[in-house]
């Protein structure tokens, strides 16, 4: 199993750029890029919290999902 962050899909649906998300969250551009491209090996509660607050996401399953390898 692998944890998939659905951030790329969410940003596309909402027509939001990575740069805009950086400005909305205050997270580093590299961190946002890694999360969008599912290249991040660890993710913090702070990252998820800031992103969910910025994008008004209330349910964790709307941004994270477990997928079969």
HUMO-V750318 format. One record per run of one state. SS is the DSSP state (@ for helix, = for strand, . for the rest). FROM is the first residue (numbers start at 1). LEN is the number of residues. If there is no record, write none. Layout:
# HUMO-V750318
ss->SS from->FROM len->LEN
ss->SS from->FROM len->LEN
This chain:
# HUMO-V750318
ss->. from->1 len->1
ss->= from->2 len->4
ss->. from->6 len->1
ss->@ from->7 len->8
ss->. from->15 len->3
ss->@ from->18 len->8
ss->. from->26 len->3
ss->@ from->29 len->8
ss->. from->37 len->8
ss->@ from->45 len->11
ss->. from->56 len->4
ss->@ from->60 len->3
ss->. from->63 len->1
ss->= from->64 len->4
ss->. from->68 len->2
